[in-house]
Amino acid sequence: MGYLDAMYAMVKKCKLMARHALEEGEREKEKEEQRERERRGSVSTGIGIGGRNVRGPRGDGGAALAAMWRERGSRMALIIASQFIEMKVSIFLSHTYLSL
């Protein structure tokens, strides 16, 4: 069971990193919008620059990084599920062969 515990810990890490990437991207986007407003001399809250120059690929505010971490987490969950299936099949087969 140590293998499954380690895999589940990796799934939790992926979820945490995805959440962190989104939050970090939002903070960076807000900072960039504030800098743009200050540069223009405007104090009002406008639409801003649309997320350019923020952390993450293509300036998407961390959405691509979060998607990457979610994808990794889903792959780990599939590995865990296949491990459970393998454990159930081996238990079933062992009971079948013992009864013969």
Secondary structure, 3 states (H helix, E strand, C coil): CHHHHHHHHHHHHHHHHHHHHHHHHHHHHHHHHHHHHHHHCCCCCCCCCCCCCCCCHHHCCCHHHHHHHHHHHHHHHHHHHHHHHHHHHHHHHHHHHHHC
